[in-house]
Amino acid sequence: MADVKTVAPPSAPLPRGAKGHPWLTLLAVSLGVIMVMLDGTVVGIANPVIGQDLGASLADLQWVTSGYLLALAVFLITAGKLGDLFGHKRVFLIGVAGFALTSLAIAFSEPIGETLGISPVGTLIGMRVLQGLFGALLNPAALALLRNAFPGEKLNAAMGAWGAIIGLSSAAGPIVGGLLVENVSWQSVFFINVPVGAVALAMGLWIIMESKAQTLSRIDWLGVLLLSVAMFSLVWAIIKAPDWGWGDSRTLGFLAVTVVVGALFVLWQSKAREPLIPLSLFRNLSVSIGILLMMLVAFAMFGAMFFLGFYFQGVHGLSPLDAGLRMLPMSAGMIIASPLAGMAIGKLGPKVTISGGMLITAVSMFLMSRIGVEASFFETGLPFLLLAFGLSPVFVGATEIIVGNSPMELAGVAGGVQQSAMQVGGAMGTAILGAVMAAEISGTLPGHLGPVAKAMPPQAIEGLEKAAAFGTVPAEALKTVPEQVQQVIVTAVHHSFLDGMHLAFLISTIVAVGTALLALLVKSGRKTEGAPVHLG
């Protein structure tokens, strides 16, 4: 039998001045998350330059992203529970400080690697994993602080403003990243997190009021262990499957561990006195659907968008700054779209708003599947702008559904579950669509090469297939061939890359349409302040 405890909202005096003020709290936590958003957007711009500077392969660059996602996915829910138990403000500030310091270490990955006897790429990936752990502390705590600062009826507006601030940081990211990569170095895109983190830390200490669960007294360590093993096995299988093969015994083995350990985790949560994730959290159908929506949206977006940096700089031949400017319509559009999404959800409800957003996202993805080698700013800008107005209702709505319909005492766990769903979906999208893209490139490249392919040894074609995943041709592959043949090779690589990218976006289009239909099942669940909280 589950323990049932009635939990009243934490009693606190009304905020006076800056301390505990809801909208200033929003600003303070946004500064911390802005650091994470800047990091995400600038890393995408910097990836091609990092690959050239450190001699990194596509697999290495995927690990720069996947290692970060793996750490996030494994630790997010546990981090949310730590906030519920020890205080969201404390955990948030630790996450901010740690994220800034690991960013500094990433910038110095080459000298650190030399000191430790590790390759620069290996050091960078290791620091990204550590950065992911601190990011896991930061994200669910930020959402929990907002959940506690704003009353239920104002949460939609807060989430809309939150999305606008995130959109602003996303808009700045590609431009700032492009300027820094082009005029300074790729290391400088990580240095930028240090001053942002310092300001976020100072404002957090000054403004944020501490909040934590009043009824929780301990951590469910067995639950932490079981969940960590299950999440690690799932994300590891997803990340490695493109290399091993989806039918490989190692992939199937890790997926089997996920199922078995996941079942043990659910069984233990039903018996534990203070479980890591109270199963009652999922009794609200909208919360469960919201979690699935986050996974599917992240699958479609992160999976397909991973390769756009290589398209702009490799196939299109743009500079890092110009590539960043091409992505500006999406990020800038979120500044307008997110507040509108919050208002639309308040007036129309989440069902119509989220479903409509996913249909707009599907249109955007389809337009991206039509992009050519020499696409104009308008041809790329229109789908990016549509994507901003498509994704904003989903991110704002799903966050409000998951966090807003969860008990205040479980705000940290709910935020962790929401973020975990996004990271798992993003990892699945990057791995699955990456594998689809690689297979499409391998199948179409010989046809684009035509007669040239017959004159090339198999290992040379295999090398071109790997290079085509970047949208570029290595200089050594062109040294010993006539100029006319060079042009054929370059054109073939670019077109095979586009074939793979187009297929990835078409799959994302289908996923977006399916997600729009799923969103029709969402209902506006009641807020649960002062309601019974099932802790087991």
C-alpha positions in Angstrom: 0.0 0.0 0.0 1.2 3.5 -0.8 1.7 6.0 1.9 -0.6 9.0 1.4 0.3 12.3 3.0 -1.6 15.6 2.6 0.9 18.3 1.8 0.0 22.0 2.0 1.9 24.4 -0.1 5.1 25.6 1.6 4.2 28.6 3.8 6.4 31.6 3.2 5.9 35.3 3.8 5.0 37.4 0.8 8.2 38.5 -1.0 9.3 42.0 -0.1 11.6 43.7 -2.6 13.7 41.5 -4.8 13.9 38.4 -2.6 11.5 35.8 -3.8 9.7 38.1 -6.3 8.2 35.7 -8.9 9.2 37.6 -12.0 12.7 38.4 -10.7 13.0 34.7 -9.8 12.2 34.0 -13.4 14.9 36.3 -14.6 17.5 34.8 -12.2 16.8 31.1 -13.1 16.7 32.1 -16.8 20.2 33.4 -16.6 21.4 30.0 -15.5 19.5 28.2 -18.3 20.6 30.8 -20.8 24.1 29.6 -20.2 23.1 26.1 -21.1 21.2 27.3 -24.2 24.1 29.4 -25.4 26.3 26.3 -25.0 24.0 24.1 -27.0 23.7 26.5 -30.0 27.3 27.6 -30.2 28.5 24.0 -30.0 26.5 23.2 -33.1 28.3 26.1 -34.9 31.7 25.1 -33.5 31.5 21.4 -34.3 32.9 21.6 -37.9 35.9 23.7 -36.6 36.5 21.4 -33.6 36.6 18.5 -36.0 39.2 20.2 -38.2 41.3 21.5 -35.3 41.4 18.3 -33.2 41.2 15.9 -36.1 37.9 14.5 -34.7 35.8 12.1 -36.7 32.1 12.3 -37.1 31.7 9.7 -34.3 33.9 11.9 -32.1 31.7 15.0 -32.8 28.6 12.9 -32.2 30.1 12.0 -28.8 30.6 15.7 -28.0 26.8 15.9 -28.1 25.9 12.3 -27.1 28.2 12.2 -24.1 26.5 15.4 -22.8 23.0 13.9 -23.5 24.0 10.6 -21.8 25.0 12.3 -18.6 21.9 14.5 -18.6 19.5 11.5 -19.2 21.0 9.4 -16.5 21.1 12.0 -13.8 18.2 14.4 -14.4 15.5 12.7 -12.4 17.9 12.0 -9.5 19.0 15.7 -9.6 15.3 16.7 -9.4 14.9 14.6 -6.3 18.0 16.1 -4.8 16.4 19.6 -5.2 13.2 18.4 -3.6 15.1 17.1 -0.7 18.0 19.5 -0.1 16.5 22.7 -1.7 16.1 23.7 -5.3 18.0 27.0 -4.9 21.0 25.2 -3.5 21.1 22.5 -6.2 20.5 25.2 -8.9 23.4 27.3 -7.8 25.7 24.2 -7.6 24.7 23.4 -11.1 25.4 26.9 -12.4 28.8 27.0 -10.8 29.8 23.5 -12.0 28.5 24.2 -15.5 30.6 27.4 -15.8 33.8 25.7 -14.4 33.5 22.6 -16.7 33.0 25.0 -19.7 36.3 26.6 -18.7 37.9 23.1 -18.5 36.5 22.3 -22.0 38.2 25.4 -23.4 41.5 24.2 -22.0 41.0 20.6 -23.0 44.2 20.5 -25.1 46.6 21.4 -22.3 44.6 19.4 -19.8 44.8 16.4 -22.1 48.5 16.8 -22.5 49.0 16.9 -18.7 46.8 13.8 -18.2 48.2 11.9 -21.2 44.7 11.9 -22.9 43.9 13.0 -26.4 42.4 16.4 -26.7 39.2 15.0 -28.2 38.9 12.4 -25.4 39.4 15.2 -22.8 36.8 17.4 -24.5 34.3 14.5 -24.5 35.0 13.7 -20.8 34.5 17.3 -19.8 31.3 17.4 -21.8 30.0 14.4 -19.8 30.9 16.2 -16.5 29.2 19.4 -17.9 26.1 17.3 -18.5 26.0 16.2 -14.9 26.0 19.8 -13.7 23.4 20.7 -16.4 21.3 18.0 -14.9 21.4 19.7 -11.5 20.5 23.0 -13.1 17.5 22.3 -15.3 14.9 20.6 -13.1 15.8 22.9 -10.2 15.0 25.9 -12.4 11.6 24.5 -13.4 10.8 23.6 -9.8 11.8 27.2 -8.6 9.4 28.6 -11.2 6.7 26.1 -10.1 7.0 27.3 -6.5 7.3 31.0 -7.3 4.2 31.3 -9.5 0.6 30.4 -8.6 -1.1 27.9 -10.9 -3.2 30.5 -12.8 -0.1 32.5 -13.8 2.1 29.5 -14.7 1.1 29.6 -18.4 2.3 33.3 -18.6 5.5 32.4 -16.8 6.2 29.5 -19.1 5.6 31.8 -22.1 8.0 34.4 -20.8 10.4 31.6 -20.0 10.2 30.4 -23.6 10.8 33.9 -24.9 13.9 34.3 -22.8 15.2 30.9 -24.0 14.4 32.0 -27.5 16.4 35.2 -27.1 19.4 33.2 -25.9 19.0 30.8 -28.7 18.9 33.7 -31.2 22.1 35.1 -29.8 23.9 31.8 -29.7 24.5 31.2 -33.4 25.5 34.8 -34.0 27.8 35.0 -31.0 29.1 31.6 -31.7 29.7 32.4 -35.4 31.5 35.6 -34.5 33.7 33.9 -31.9 34.6 30.9 -34.0 35.3 33.0 -37.1 37.3 35.7 -35.4 38.7 34.2 -32.2 38.6 30.4 -31.8 36.3 27.5 -31.0 37.5 27.6 -27.4 36.1 31.0 -27.0 32.5 29.7 -27.3 33.0 27.9 -24.0 34.7 30.8 -22.3 31.5 32.8 -22.7 29.8 30.6 -20.2 32.1 31.8 -17.4 30.8 35.4 -17.2 27.2 34.4 -17.8 27.5 31.8 -15.0 29.1 34.4 -12.6 26.1 36.8 -13.2 23.6 33.9 -12.8 25.3 32.8 -9.5 25.2 36.4 -8.1 21.6 37.0 -9.0 20.6 33.6 -7.7 22.1 34.2 -4.3 20.4 37.6 -4.1 16.9 36.9 -5.5 15.9 33.3 -5.3 14.1 32.1 -2.2 14.8 28.5 -1.1 12.2 25.9 -1.5 12.2 22.2 -0.9 9.8 19.4 0.1 8.6 19.4 3.7 7.8 15.7 3.9 10.8 14.0 2.3 13.6 13.0 4.6 15.9 10.7 2.6 17.0 9.6 -0.9 15.8 6.3 -2.4 19.4 5.1 -3.2 18.2 1.7 -4.5 15.8 3.6 -6.8 18.7 5.9 -7.9 20.8 2.9 -8.8 18.1 1.0 -10.6 17.0 4.1 -12.6 20.6 5.1 -13.5 21.4 1.6 -14.8 18.2 1.5 -16.8 18.7 5.0 -18.3 22.4 4.4 -19.0 21.6 1.1 -20.8 18.9 2.7 -22.9 20.8 5.7 -24.0 24.1 3.7 -24.5 22.2 1.2 -26.7 20.7 4.1 -28.7 24.1 5.9 -29.1 26.1 2.8 -30.1 23.4 1.1 -32.3 24.5 3.0 -35.4 28.0 1.5 -35.1 27.1 -1.9 -33.7 23.8 -2.4 -35.7 20.3 -2.5 -34.2 20.2 -6.3 -34.5 23.7 -6.8 -32.9 23.8 -8.9 -29.7 25.4 -6.0 -27.8 22.6 -3.6 -28.7 19.9 -6.1 -27.9 21.7 -7.0 -24.6 21.7 -3.4 -23.4 18.1 -3.0 -24.4 17.3 -6.2 -22.5 19.0 -4.8 -19.4 16.9 -1.6 -19.8 13.7 -3.6 -19.8 14.6 -5.9 -16.9 16.1 -3.2 -14.7 13.4 -0.8 -15.6 10.8 -3.3 -14.5 12.6 -3.8 -11.2 12.7 -0.1 -10.7 8.9 0.2 -11.2 8.3 -2.7 -8.8 10.6 -1.1 -6.2 8.9 2.3 -6.6 5.6 0.8 -5.7 7.0 -0.6 -2.4 9.5 2.1 -1.3 8.4 4.4 1.6 9.9 7.5 -0.1 10.3 6.5 -3.8 12.5 8.4 -6.2 9.5 8.8 -8.6 6.1 8.3 -7.0 4.1 6.3 -9.5 1.0 8.4 -8.7 2.7 11.2 -10.8 1.7 9.3 -13.9 -1.9 8.7 -13.0 -2.7 12.0 -14.7 -3.1 11.0 -18.3 -2.0 14.5 -19.5 1.3 14.2 -17.5 2.1 10.9 -19.2 1.2 12.1 -22.6 3.2 15.3 -22.0 6.2 13.2 -21.3 5.7 11.2 -24.5 5.2 14.5 -26.5 8.6 15.8 -25.2 10.3 12.7 -26.4 8.8 12.8 -29.9 9.4 16.5 -30.3 13.0 16.1 -29.3 13.4 13.1 -31.6 12.2 15.1 -34.6 14.0 18.3 -33.8 17.4 17.3 -32.4 17.7 14.3 -34.7 17.1 16.3 -37.9 18.8 19.5 -36.9 22.1 17.9 -35.9 23.3 17.9 -39.5 22.3 21.4 -40.4 25.6 22.9 -39.2 27.4 20.5 -41.6 25.0 21.4 -44.4 25.5 25.2 -44.1 29.3 25.0 -43.7 30.1 21.9 -45.7 27.7 21.7 -48.6 26.6 25.4 -48.8 30.2 26.6 -48.0 29.1 29.3 -45.5 31.3 30.7 -42.8 30.4 29.9 -39.2 28.9 33.4 -38.8 26.8 33.2 -41.9 25.7 29.7 -40.8 24.6 31.2 -37.5 22.7 33.9 -39.2 20.9 31.3 -41.3 19.5 29.8 -38.1 18.5 33.2 -36.7 14.8 33.1 -37.9 14.0 30.1 -35.7 15.7 31.4 -32.6 14.4 34.9 -33.0 10.9 33.7 -33.8 10.7 31.9 -30.5 11.0 35.3 -28.7 7.6 36.2 -30.2 6.1 32.7 -30.4 6.7 31.6 -26.8 4.6 34.3 -25.1 1.9 33.8 -27.8 1.9 30.1 -27.1 1.4 30.7 -23.4 -1.6 33.0 -24.1 -3.0 30.5 -26.6 -2.8 27.6 -24.2 -4.5 29.7 -21.6 -7.4 30.6 -23.9 -7.7 27.5 -26.2 -6.3 24.8 -23.9 -3.3 22.5 -24.6 -5.1 20.1 -27.0 -5.7 22.4 -29.9 -2.6 24.6 -29.3 -0.1 21.7 -29.1 -1.6 19.8 -32.0 -1.6 22.9 -34.2 2.0 23.5 -33.3 3.0 20.0 -34.3 1.3 20.4 -37.7 3.2 23.6 -38.3 6.3 21.7 -37.3 5.5 19.0 -39.8 5.2 21.7 -42.6 8.5 23.1 -41.5 10.3 19.7 -41.6 8.8 19.0 -45.0 10.1 22.3 -46.4 13.5 21.4 -45.0 13.4 18.1 -46.9 13.3 20.2 -50.1 16.3 22.3 -49.4 18.9 22.3 -52.3 22.7 22.8 -52.5 22.4 26.6 -53.0 19.4 27.4 -50.9 18.7 31.1 -50.4 18.2 32.8 -47.1 14.4 32.8 -47.7 14.4 29.1 -48.6 16.0 28.2 -45.2 14.6 31.1 -43.2 10.9 30.3 -43.9 11.0 26.8 -42.5 13.1 28.0 -39.5 10.5 30.7 -38.7 7.7 28.1 -39.0 9.6 25.8 -36.7 9.7 28.5 -34.0 5.9 28.9 -34.1 5.5 25.2 -34.3 7.7 24.1 -31.4 7.0 26.9 -29.0 3.4 25.7 -28.2 4.7 22.2 -27.7 7.6 23.2 -25.4 5.5 25.6 -23.4 2.4 23.4 -23.3 4.2 20.1 -22.4 6.3 21.8 -19.7 3.1 23.3 -18.2 1.3 20.0 -18.4 4.1 18.0 -16.7 5.3 20.5 -14.1 2.1 22.4 -13.6 0.0 19.4 -13.0 2.4 17.8 -10.5 2.3 18.4 -6.8 4.4 21.3 -5.6 6.3 18.8 -3.4 7.3 16.8 -6.4 8.2 19.8 -8.7 11.9 18.8 -8.9 11.1 15.2 -9.9 8.6 16.4 -12.4 11.1 18.8 -13.9 13.7 16.0 -14.0 11.2 13.6 -15.8 10.4 16.3 -18.3 14.0 17.0 -19.1 14.9 13.3 -19.2 12.2 12.7 -21.8 13.6 15.5 -23.9 17.2 14.2 -23.7 16.2 10.5 -24.4 14.2 11.7 -27.4 17.1 13.8 -28.6 19.6 10.9 -28.3 17.2 8.6 -30.1 16.7 11.1 -32.9 20.4 11.8 -33.3 21.3 8.1 -33.4 18.4 6.7 -35.4 18.2 9.5 -38.0 22.0 9.6 -38.1 22.0 5.9 -39.0 19.3 6.4 -41.6 21.3 9.3 -43.1 24.5 7.3 -43.2 22.7 4.3 -44.9 21.2 6.6 -47.5 24.5 8.3 -48.2 26.1 4.8 -48.7 23.4 3.8 -51.0 23.3 6.9 -53.2 26.9 8.0 -53.4 28.0 5.4 -56.0 25.1 6.4 -58.3 26.1 10.1 -58.0 29.7 9.3 -58.8 28.6 7.4 -61.9 31.5 6.0 -64.0 34.1 7.6 -61.6 33.0 5.0 -59.0 34.2 2.1 -61.1 37.7 3.6 -61.3 37.9 4.1 -57.5 39.1 1.3 -55.1 36.5 0.3 -52.5 38.4 1.8 -49.6 38.4 5.2 -51.4 34.6 5.1 -51.8 34.3 4.1 -48.2 36.4 7.1 -47.2 34.2 9.4 -49.3 31.1 7.9 -47.6 32.5 8.9 -44.2 33.4 12.4 -45.5 30.0 12.8 -47.0 28.4 12.6 -43.6 30.1 15.9 -42.9 29.1 17.3 -46.3 32.8 17.8 -47.2 35.5 16.2 -49.3 39.0 15.7 -47.7 41.7 17.5 -49.6 43.8 14.4 -49.9 41.0 12.6 -51.9 41.3 15.3 -54.6 45.1 15.6 -54.9 45.8 12.9 -57.5 42.7 13.2 -59.7 42.0 15.5 -62.7 40.1 18.7 -62.2 37.0 17.5 -64.0 36.9 14.4 -61.8 37.4 16.5 -58.7 34.2 18.4 -59.5 32.3 15.1 -60.0 33.4 13.9 -56.6 32.5 17.1 -54.8 29.1 17.3 -56.5 28.4 13.6 -55.7 29.3 14.0 -52.0 27.1 17.1 -51.7 24.1 15.5 -53.3 24.5 12.2 -51.4 24.6 14.3 -48.2 21.4 16.1 -49.2 19.8 12.7 -50.0 20.5 11.6 -46.5 19.4 14.9 -44.9 16.2 15.0 -46.9 15.3 11.5 -45.8 15.9 12.4 -42.1 13.6 15.5 -42.4 10.9 13.4 -44.1 11.0 10.9 -41.2 10.8 13.9 -38.8 7.8 15.1 -40.8 6.0 11.8 -40.2 6.9 11.9 -36.5 5.5 15.4 -36.2 2.2 14.5 -37.8 1.9 11.5 -35.4 2.7 13.7 -32.4 -0.1 16.1 -33.5 -2.6 13.3 -33.4 -1.3 12.2 -30.0 -1.7 15.7 -28.6 -5.5 15.5 -29.2 -5.6 13.2 -26.2 -4.2 15.9 -23.8 -6.5 17.4 -21.3 -6.0 20.4 -18.9 -5.4 18.6 -15.6 -6.3 20.4 -12.4 -3.5 22.0 -10.3 -2.7 20.0 -7.2 -1.8 22.6 -4.6 -3.1 21.4 -1.3 -4.3 18.1 -2.7 -3.3 14.7 -1.4 0.2 13.7 -2.6 0.9 10.0 -3.0 4.5 9.5 -1.9 4.5 5.8 -2.7 
